[in-house]
Amino acid sequence: MTISLRASSANGVSFGEAFRVWLRIGLLSFGGPAGQIALMHRILVEEKRWIGEGRFLHALNYCMLLPGPEAMQLATYIGWLLHGVRGGLVAGALFVLPGFIAMLALSILYALYHDIGLVQGFFFGLKAAVLVIVVEAVIRIGRRALRNRVHIGLAALAFVAIFFLELPFPLIVLAAGAAGLLGGRYRPEIFYLNKAGNVDNEVIAHSGQTTGKHGLRHSVRTIAIWLPLWLLPVLFLWMSLGADHVLTLEGLFFSKAAVVTFGGAYAVLAYIAQQAVDIYQWLAPGEMLDGLGMAETTPGPLIMVTQFVGFMGAFRFPEPFSPLMAGILGSIVTTWVTFVPCFLWIFLGAPYVERIRDNRVLGSALSCITAAVVGVILNLAVWFAVHTLFGDVTEVRTGGVRILMPDWSSWNVPATAIAAGAFVAMFVLRWSLLRTLAAAIVFGLMVHYLIPTTHPVASALIEMPPDLWHCSGR
């Protein structure tokens, strides 16, 4: 089907109107990928009716398959559907920009004033509440992606494979995709869930980008533009500062992460934390959780936690810059190499994905991959819960199986209390995300800073190991 380039205006969605909606989404995109996807669905599918349910889920399945932040890529994809490349650029950039500014401000605050009790209490309460948000992410994404027993089973298998057997995420994705391909071919009534009609699959404003005119020339041109935009800044850092400078290392490391890490911020957290703490020593133990807590409180993708890593690494190894200037440059470099590849993946692959949206076999593969991602997110939820609620966790390996064994004497009582309160607030009282986080921060400040030490509860808390008080785990 060929659609005119003028359709976007003729059907009543101007570029200016889309710009304002994407800015609104960027400013309101709190709560991680689950909340962000739900926000876009509410605004774009239900409120504006710019895209149908089937088309939305088809785009989501493709973005789940890609490395990097699926919510930002989904915004870019839909922006591209509405107004072509410029629409995708605006949608993706506005999704990231508010969070970048907020995350940079919080990183500066963290680096300069982290040892002040008020700031420590702020992040202490925040981290405990993040645990509930991660759990909610599993539930909300699971409700959307797990439609039958097959998909629930795939999610469970993915959880066992990554949590207990420590299999690499790409292998899990390939296995889930293969299962979907076979199931879509032989049992499509079970595996293929995108049964929306033609109207539901339509996009109101359309740029003509999904016609069958895109082939090798389009692919070569897209790669020729976006690959240099991605990698030339890293090459410049290498030539001007050297291969061993922290900014060069961050550019290379997060460029690699943009290619090999799948499943969004939740899935990549452990990998980046291990490299940043143990290999490069950009972060102290536990500070990755602080960064995730900050990313949870700011709009934009949770993968903005990498910006915090880039800031802290350059802040600690600043030469020849001042620490603050180095940190700012580290934030910019890390953000650039994290998000520029996302535009490449969308602009390169979306035309082909649009062609196969009615293909049941490939659609089944995408839906199975999405189900596997739910299991991976559940893996992080369990990992995050154990490390938030206990100060000492040991990994035991037996027969090729990994088991996390918390030391019950290191149970973090105040963190557990704040997490339980956040759970009640979000799931029972139906508080908003921001209201819940604000309450958790207040209680964290009270526990850490304001409760008199003569109070019997406070005295018991003070007797706990010091590292349980500090959100950095030190």
matplotlib code that plots the C-alpha trace (Angstrom):
import matplotlib.pyplot as plt

x = [0.0, 1.4, 0.6, 1.3, 4.0, 1.3, -0.9, 0.5, -1.0, -4.1, -5.1, -4.9, -1.7, 0.7, 4.4, 4.0, 1.2, 3.3, 6.3, 4.1, 2.9, 6.4, 7.6, 4.7, 5.6, 9.3, 8.5, 6.1, 8.0, 8.7, 8.5, 10.8, 9.9, 6.7, 5.3, 6.7, 5.2, 1.9, 2.1, 2.7, -0.2, -2.6, -1.7, -1.0, -3.5, -6.3, -6.3, -5.0, -5.8, -2.8, -1.9, -3.9, -3.4, -2.0, 0.5, 1.6, 2.3, 4.0, 6.4, 6.9, 7.8, 10.5, 11.9, 12.0, 14.2, 16.8, 19.7, 19.1, 16.1, 12.9, 10.7, 12.9, 13.1, 9.3, 8.9, 11.4, 9.6, 6.2, 7.6, 9.1, 5.7, 4.0, 6.5, 9.4, 13.0, 12.5, 9.5, 11.7, 14.5, 12.2, 10.4, 13.6, 15.5, 12.6, 12.2, 15.9, 16.6, 14.6, 16.1, 19.6, 19.3, 17.8, 20.3, 23.2, 22.0, 21.6, 25.0, 26.6, 24.7, 25.7, 29.4, 29.8, 27.6, 27.2, 28.7, 26.2, 23.6, 20.7, 21.7, 22.5, 19.0, 17.5, 19.0, 18.5, 14.7, 14.8, 16.6, 14.1, 11.1, 12.8, 12.4, 8.7, 8.9, 10.9, 8.3, 5.6, 7.5, 7.4, 3.7, 2.8, 4.9, 3.9, 0.2, 0.8, 3.2, 2.0, -1.3, -1.4, 0.3, 2.9, 4.2, 4.0, 6.1, 8.7, 9.0, 9.5, 12.1, 13.9, 14.0, 15.5, 18.0, 19.4, 19.0, 20.0, 22.0, 23.5, 23.0, 23.7, 20.7, 21.4, 21.2, 17.8, 16.5, 17.6, 15.9, 12.7, 12.7, 13.3, 10.4, 8.2, 9.2, 8.3, 5.2, 4.0, 4.4, 2.8, 0.5, -0.3, -3.5, -1.4, 1.7, 0.3, -1.5, -1.6, -5.1, -6.2, -8.0, -6.7, -8.2, -6.6, -3.2, -3.4, -1.6, -3.5, -0.6, 1.8, 4.9, 5.1, 8.1, 6.6, 6.1, 8.0, 10.5, 13.3, 16.0, 19.8, 20.2, 18.2, 20.1, 23.5, 22.5, 21.2, 24.4, 26.6, 25.0, 24.4, 27.5, 29.9, 27.7, 28.0, 31.7, 33.6, 33.4, 34.9, 37.7, 38.3, 38.7, 41.1, 43.3, 43.2, 43.3, 44.7, 43.4, 43.7, 41.9, 38.7, 36.5, 37.9, 37.3, 33.8, 33.0, 34.3, 32.7, 29.2, 29.4, 30.0, 27.1, 24.9, 25.4, 25.7, 23.2, 19.6, 16.5, 16.9, 18.3, 17.0, 18.8, 22.0, 22.4, 24.4, 26.8, 27.5, 27.9, 30.4, 32.5, 32.3, 33.1, 35.5, 37.3, 37.4, 36.8, 34.6, 32.1, 32.3, 30.4, 26.7, 26.7, 25.1, 21.9, 22.1, 22.3, 19.3, 17.4, 18.2, 17.2, 13.9, 13.2, 13.9, 12.0, 13.4, 14.8, 16.2, 19.3, 20.2, 21.9, 24.8, 25.1, 25.6, 28.3, 30.0, 29.9, 31.3, 34.1, 35.3, 34.8, 37.2, 39.8, 39.5, 43.0, 43.6, 40.2, 38.7, 36.6, 33.3, 34.2, 35.4, 32.1, 30.0, 32.0, 31.7, 27.9, 27.8, 30.0, 28.1, 24.7, 25.8, 27.1, 24.2, 21.4, 22.7, 22.8, 19.1, 18.3, 20.4, 18.5, 15.1, 15.8, 17.6, 15.2, 11.7, 10.9, 11.5, 9.6, 6.6, 6.6, 6.3, 3.8, 1.1, 3.5, 2.2, 5.5, 7.7, 5.1, 5.1, 8.8, 8.7, 5.9, 7.9, 11.0, 8.9, 7.8, 11.4, 12.2, 9.6, 11.6, 14.8, 13.2, 11.9, 15.5, 16.6, 13.7, 14.8, 18.4, 17.5, 15.3, 18.0, 20.7, 18.4, 17.0, 20.3, 23.7, 25.6, 24.7, 26.7, 26.5, 26.7, 27.3, 26.7, 26.2, 26.2, 23.4, 23.8, 21.9, 21.9, 22.2, 21.5, 23.0, 19.9, 22.0, 22.5, 18.8, 18.2, 15.2, 14.6, 14.9, 12.4, 10.0, 10.2, 9.8, 6.8, 5.3, 5.9, 4.3, 1.1, 1.1, 1.4, -0.7, -3.3, -3.7, -3.0, -0.6, 1.2, 4.8, 6.0, 3.9, 5.2, 8.9, 8.4, 7.0, 9.9, 12.4, 10.8, 10.9, 14.4, 15.4, 13.5, 15.2, 18.7, 18.7, 15.7, 14.7, 16.3, 18.9, 17.3, 14.2, 14.3, 13.6, 16.3, 18.8, 18.1, 18.6, 21.9, 23.3, 23.0, 26.2, 27.1, 27.1, 23.4, 22.7, 24.6, 22.9, 26.3, 26.8, 30.1]
y = [0.0, 3.4, 6.4, 9.9, 12.0, 14.6, 12.2, 13.4, 16.9, 15.8, 13.6, 16.3, 15.7, 18.5, 18.2, 21.0, 19.1, 16.0, 18.0, 19.2, 15.7, 14.2, 17.0, 16.1, 12.5, 13.3, 15.3, 12.8, 9.6, 8.4, 4.9, 3.0, 1.2, -0.2, 3.2, 4.9, 2.3, 2.6, 6.4, 6.3, 3.8, 6.0, 9.2, 7.9, 4.9, 5.8, 9.6, 10.8, 7.7, 8.3, 4.6, 1.4, -1.2, -3.9, -1.5, -0.3, -3.9, -4.8, -1.8, -2.7, -6.3, -5.1, -2.6, -5.3, -7.3, -4.5, -3.7, -0.5, 1.2, -0.2, 2.7, 5.4, 3.2, 2.8, 6.6, 6.9, 4.2, 5.8, 9.3, 7.9, 6.4, 9.7, 12.1, 10.1, 10.6, 14.1, 12.7, 9.9, 12.3, 14.7, 11.9, 10.1, 13.3, 14.8, 11.4, 11.6, 15.3, 16.1, 13.0, 14.0, 17.4, 16.1, 13.2, 15.5, 17.8, 14.8, 13.4, 16.7, 16.8, 13.2, 13.7, 17.0, 16.4, 12.7, 12.6, 15.1, 13.3, 14.9, 13.7, 10.2, 10.0, 11.1, 8.3, 5.8, 6.1, 6.4, 3.1, 1.2, 2.5, 1.6, -2.1, -1.8, 0.0, -2.8, -5.3, -3.2, -3.2, -7.0, -7.0, -4.3, -5.6, -9.2, -8.3, -6.9, -9.6, -12.8, -13.6, -17.4, -20.4, -20.6, -17.1, -17.6, -20.7, -19.0, -16.2, -18.8, -20.6, -17.4, -16.5, -19.9, -19.7, -16.3, -16.3, -19.9, -21.1, -17.6, -18.2, -15.1, -13.0, -13.1, -16.9, -16.7, -14.3, -16.6, -19.6, -17.7, -16.4, -19.9, -21.2, -18.5, -19.2, -22.9, -22.2, -19.6, -22.0, -25.1, -23.7, -20.1, -20.1, -20.3, -18.4, -15.5, -12.9, -9.9, -10.5, -6.9, -5.9, -3.6, -0.5, -1.2, -1.6, 1.8, 4.9, 8.2, 10.3, 8.5, 9.7, 7.1, 5.5, 2.0, 1.5, -1.2, 1.3, 0.7, -1.7, -1.8, 1.8, 2.9, 0.6, 1.8, 5.5, 5.0, 3.2, 5.8, 8.6, 7.1, 5.0, 8.0, 10.1, 7.3, 6.5, 9.5, 11.3, 8.3, 8.3, 12.0, 11.2, 8.4, 10.6, 13.7, 12.2, 8.7, 5.2, 4.9, 8.1, 7.7, 9.5, 7.2, 4.1, 5.2, 5.9, 2.4, 0.6, 2.1, 1.7, -2.0, -2.0, -0.4, -3.4, -6.5, -5.6, -6.5, -6.1, -2.5, -1.1, -3.9, -6.6, -4.6, -3.4, -6.3, -6.3, -2.6, -2.6, -5.5, -3.8, -0.3, -1.4, -4.4, -3.7, 0.1, 1.2, 4.1, 3.3, 2.2, -1.0, -0.2, 3.1, 1.5, 1.1, 4.8, 5.6, 3.4, 5.2, 8.6, 7.3, 6.2, 9.7, 11.4, 11.3, 9.3, 5.8, 4.0, 3.4, 7.0, 5.2, 4.9, 8.7, 8.5, 5.9, 8.1, 11.1, 9.4, 7.7, 10.9, 12.8, 10.4, 10.3, 13.9, 14.7, 17.0, 18.6, 19.7, 17.0, 18.7, 19.5, 15.9, 14.6, 16.7, 15.5, 11.9, 12.4, 13.7, 11.0, 8.2, 9.5, 10.1, 6.6, 5.0, 6.7, 7.4, 3.7, 3.6, 5.9, 3.7, 0.5, 2.1, 4.0, 0.9, -1.8, -0.2, -0.2, -3.9, -4.6, -2.7, -5.0, -8.1, -6.9, -9.2, -12.2, -14.6, -16.6, -13.6, -11.9, -15.1, -14.9, -11.3, -12.0, -14.9, -12.7, -10.2, -12.9, -14.0, -10.4, -10.5, -13.4, -11.4, -8.4, -10.8, -11.9, -8.4, -7.8, -10.8, -9.7, -6.1, -7.2, -9.4, -6.8, -4.0, -5.9, -7.5, -6.1, -9.3, -11.7, -14.7, -16.4, -20.2, -22.3, -26.0, -28.3, -25.3, -23.6, -20.2, -19.6, -16.3, -16.8, -13.7, -13.4, -12.9, -11.1, -8.3, -7.8, -4.1, -3.4, 0.3, -0.4, -3.2, -1.0, 1.7, -0.8, -2.3, 1.2, 1.9, -1.4, -0.5, 3.0, 1.9, -1.4, -0.8, 3.0, 3.5, 6.4, 7.8, 7.1, 10.6, 10.7, 7.3, 8.3, 11.5, 9.7, 7.2, 10.0, 11.8, 8.6, 7.9, 11.4, 10.8, 7.5, 8.7, 12.2, 13.3, 10.6, 11.3, 8.8, 8.3, 6.8, 3.0, 2.2, 4.6, 3.1, -0.3, 1.0, 2.7, -0.5, -2.0, -2.2, 1.2, 0.0, -0.7, 3.0, 4.2, 3.8, 3.3, 0.1, 1.3]
z = [0.0, -1.0, 1.1, 0.1, 1.8, 2.4, 4.4, 7.7, 7.2, 5.4, 8.2, 10.8, 12.7, 12.1, 12.9, 15.5, 17.3, 17.3, 18.7, 21.6, 22.3, 22.3, 24.6, 26.9, 26.9, 27.5, 30.5, 32.0, 31.2, 34.7, 36.1, 33.8, 30.6, 31.9, 32.9, 29.8, 27.4, 29.3, 29.0, 25.3, 24.8, 26.8, 24.9, 21.4, 21.1, 23.5, 23.7, 20.4, 18.4, 16.1, 16.0, 16.5, 19.2, 16.8, 15.2, 18.6, 19.8, 16.6, 17.1, 20.7, 19.9, 17.5, 20.0, 22.6, 20.3, 19.9, 22.2, 24.2, 25.8, 24.3, 25.4, 23.7, 20.6, 20.6, 20.7, 17.8, 15.8, 16.2, 15.5, 12.3, 11.4, 11.9, 10.2, 8.8, 9.9, 11.3, 13.4, 14.7, 15.6, 17.5, 19.3, 20.4, 21.3, 23.4, 25.1, 26.3, 26.8, 30.0, 31.7, 30.6, 32.1, 35.3, 35.6, 35.1, 37.9, 40.3, 39.3, 40.2, 43.5, 44.3, 43.5, 45.3, 48.4, 48.8, 52.3, 53.7, 55.8, 54.1, 50.7, 52.0, 53.6, 50.3, 48.4, 51.2, 51.0, 47.3, 46.8, 48.9, 46.9, 43.6, 44.6, 44.4, 41.1, 39.7, 40.9, 39.3, 36.1, 36.0, 36.6, 34.1, 31.3, 32.1, 31.7, 28.3, 26.9, 28.6, 26.9, 27.3, 28.9, 26.2, 26.8, 30.6, 30.2, 28.0, 30.6, 33.3, 31.3, 30.6, 34.3, 35.2, 32.4, 33.3, 37.1, 38.0, 35.0, 34.1, 30.4, 28.2, 27.2, 23.4, 23.6, 25.5, 22.8, 20.0, 21.7, 22.3, 18.7, 17.3, 19.4, 18.1, 14.5, 14.9, 16.8, 14.3, 11.5, 13.0, 15.8, 14.8, 16.8, 20.0, 19.2, 17.0, 19.1, 16.8, 15.5, 15.2, 12.1, 9.4, 10.9, 14.3, 12.5, 10.8, 11.6, 11.2, 10.2, 7.8, 6.2, 3.4, 5.0, 5.2, 1.5, -0.3, -1.8, 0.8, -0.2, -0.3, -1.2, 1.8, 4.1, 2.8, 3.1, 6.7, 7.8, 6.0, 8.0, 11.4, 11.9, 11.6, 13.8, 16.4, 16.2, 14.9, 18.3, 20.0, 17.4, 18.1, 21.8, 21.0, 18.8, 21.1, 24.6, 24.0, 24.2, 28.0, 28.9, 30.8, 28.2, 25.4, 27.5, 28.3, 24.6, 23.7, 26.6, 26.2, 22.4, 22.9, 25.5, 22.9, 20.6, 22.9, 25.7, 25.3, 27.5, 28.5, 31.7, 33.9, 31.9, 31.5, 35.0, 36.4, 33.4, 33.5, 37.3, 37.2, 34.6, 36.0, 39.6, 39.2, 35.9, 35.4, 39.1, 38.0, 40.8, 44.3, 45.3, 45.5, 43.7, 40.6, 42.7, 43.6, 39.9, 39.2, 41.9, 40.4, 36.9, 38.4, 39.7, 36.4, 33.2, 30.3, 29.9, 32.9, 30.8, 31.8, 34.7, 32.2, 32.2, 36.0, 35.5, 32.8, 35.1, 38.1, 36.2, 34.6, 37.8, 39.6, 36.8, 35.5, 34.1, 32.2, 33.1, 36.4, 38.1, 37.4, 33.7, 33.2, 34.8, 32.4, 29.4, 30.6, 30.8, 27.3, 25.8, 27.5, 26.5, 22.9, 22.3, 24.2, 22.2, 18.7, 17.9, 18.8, 15.9, 13.6, 14.7, 14.1, 10.8, 9.4, 10.4, 10.8, 7.1, 6.9, 10.1, 8.8, 5.7, 7.8, 10.3, 8.9, 8.8, 11.4, 11.7, 12.3, 14.5, 16.6, 17.0, 18.2, 20.7, 22.1, 22.5, 24.4, 26.7, 27.4, 28.2, 31.0, 32.6, 32.3, 34.1, 36.8, 37.2, 38.0, 40.3, 42.5, 42.3, 43.2, 46.1, 47.7, 47.4, 48.7, 51.7, 52.8, 53.3, 52.7, 49.9, 48.9, 45.5, 45.8, 42.7, 42.6, 39.6, 37.3, 39.2, 40.9, 44.1, 46.0, 49.8, 51.9, 55.4, 57.6, 60.2, 57.6, 57.1, 56.4, 58.6, 57.7, 53.9, 54.3, 56.1, 53.5, 50.7, 52.4, 52.7, 49.1, 48.1, 50.1, 48.6, 45.0, 45.0, 47.7, 47.9, 44.2, 44.8, 41.8, 41.2, 42.1, 45.3, 46.4, 45.7, 47.6, 50.6, 50.6, 50.4, 53.4, 55.5, 54.4, 55.6, 58.9, 59.5, 58.5, 59.8, 61.9, 64.3, 67.7, 68.7, 72.1, 70.6, 71.2, 67.5, 66.4, 68.9, 67.4, 63.9, 64.8, 66.1, 62.6, 60.5, 59.1, 55.5, 55.7, 56.3, 53.2, 49.9, 48.3, 50.4, 51.7]

ax = plt.figure().add_subplot(projection="3d")
ax.plot(x, y, z, "-o")
ax.set_aspect("equal")
plt.show()
